[in-house]
Amino acid sequence: MKTFLELLAPARNADIGIAAIDSGADAVYIAGPQFGARKDAGNPIEEIARLCAYAHKFGARIFVTVNIVLREDEIEEVHRQMLAEQEAGVDAFIIRDMRICGWKDITVPLHASTQCAIRTVEDALRYEAAGCSRIVLERELSLATVREICKAVSCEVEFFVHGALCVCYSGDCRLSEYLDGRSADRGECVQACRSMYDLVDESGKVLLRNKALLSLKDFNLHDRLPELAAAGVCSFKIEGRLKSMSYVRNITRYHSMALDELVASDPEKYARASFGRVYGGVAPDPWKTFNRGYTELYFDGKRGKWSSMDAPKSMGEFIGTVIRVRRHGKDMEIMLKTASKGLELHNGDGFAFAGKGGVVGFRGDLCSGNTIVCKPVEGVREGLSLYRNIDTVFEKELDKNPARRELQVDLSVRVHGRWNIDVTARCEDGREFLSPFKADLERAENRERAEAMLREQLGKRSLHYNFRVVSLVSEAPGGALPLLSASTINSIRRLIAEDLDTIPVKAIPMASVAREGRPAVENAPITAEPLMVSKYCIRYELGLCPVHQGAKPTGQLYLLNNGRRLTLGFDCKKCEMRVIQGQR
């Protein structure tokens, strides 16, 4: 039995969702008008319907996020919104509040969000028992744990493979609300983990000053997709519902090509979860769009250097080391020892480096060879590592040359009687349609030329279909063909495309479970302490771990920011760090 692999891409709005599908996504997740855990990423029902209609042309799916714990006064409105979204064509809901599982009129599958903090077999089984047909696992898990969970459940398993990382376990962070009164659970996170902190010991000594000590690099498991698929993961998720269209196009294409390679390596075992082939577009490069550097986190069950404490914002691709800085009037000239011989810099490119206060960015006004001319930038010096976080040519190409997605259709042409033409279209998704045509025309004197014309003009694109003629048979005397003009054949092809569009795509079935009569699962309790729990550990990151690095005990450690103090706790048995409300 084949395993269908799904690439799940994010979308801030319908247009970005359509771009993701064109770039190779098998599914897209997006928020409706409210309740989607991203305050600035809501979409009207009409836009959800438009995105669904486009996705369903390729058997792709649209999931709507309802991934917050609901207040009592919101229940009725959430229910109404979900019914409207279901009517608009959504294929599943990503939920956090388990009371939704009891709503019998919500009939599409429900997916337990990563905010449910599923990181053990017991957690997974509970949400499956409640009626969730898919569970979204924590990002901090090892492959061994992912494999164990997949083996234990019969529902689908989804795992993140790219994007920004919360430093804490998903759905288990109260730091933003504590510091600023804005709840991450309500989509209002202030990203306190990207803020600058001082690290202070119990004597008041500052061990590290003005660093983004809670900021992690971005996740990237591009090279580990085969292992995840073998473990039992069926959906590979990209983070980023607030990201730009260029980001979504680039990263979706990047992972879609990897999944295509995986399917091609074992087509008897694997297939993509939607239909269509992607043509054109720009060769993807994950370093050319937003990133803080990349990590595989705890995937191998080992600790590593995960933090981006020097660069909590996007740094982009490393381009070289500064070897000379000169002043020319009001301008600065920077000469680089470039990281690669083929590197090309362009006027208007954006550059960045790690400064004392975090990432410092500037624009290159004139760029030629290994030289950048720009306005003076404080902190640029010889020996500095320089990055490019905006490649203007790459961004323009992404915009001007977007990928397109097409369905392959095989045409069988039969000519009979006095120019009756029957064209049977067989689409890759299984649809089949017979389109009959009548041509009251003369016989073509040159049969070979007429056949070549028919094959060439029918074997082109119309709408989102890519046609090819696989057989052409004439039952007329001598195998004769009618004398058809190119414009007539083009009209036939367009009508075939319109005929196909009258038949719904035969989408690959999703997993679904009956929810009636299943035991209720209580929402995970939201407590005041600790503010967050994390697999990431500041002591390990700084070489201060007494367990793994043999360091001397540090005593109590604190994080200071703008007069606010946070206490760090370390559970070495679980190998976890806790951030706790400030203690004097």
Secondary structure, DSSP 8 states (H G I E B T S, - for coil): --EEEEEEEE-SSHHHHHHHHHTT-SEEEEE-SS-SS-TT----HHHHHHHHHHHHTTT-EEEEEE-S---GGGHHHHHHHHHHHHHHT--EEEES-GGGGG-TT--S-EEE-GGG-B-SHHHHHHHHHHT-SEEEB-TT--HHHHHHHHHH-SSEEEEEEEE---SS-TT-B-HHHHHHS--GGGT----GGGS-EEEEETT--EEEEEE-TT-B-EEE-GGGHHHHHHHT--EEEE--TTS-HHHHHHHHHHHHHHHHHHHHH-TTTEEESS--EEES-----GGGSS-S-EE-TTTTS-----B-TT-SS---EEEEEEEEEEEETTEEEEEEEESSTT----TT-EEEEEETTEEEEEE-SEEETTEEEES--TT--TT-EEEEEE-HHHHHHHHHS--EEEEEEEEEEEEETTTEEEEEEEETTS-EEEEEEE----B-S-HHHHHHHHHHHHSSEETTEEEEEEEEEE-SGGG--B---HHHHHHHHHHHHHHHHTS------------TT----------SS-SEEES--HHHHTT--TTTS-------EEEEETTEEEEEEEETTTTEEEEE----
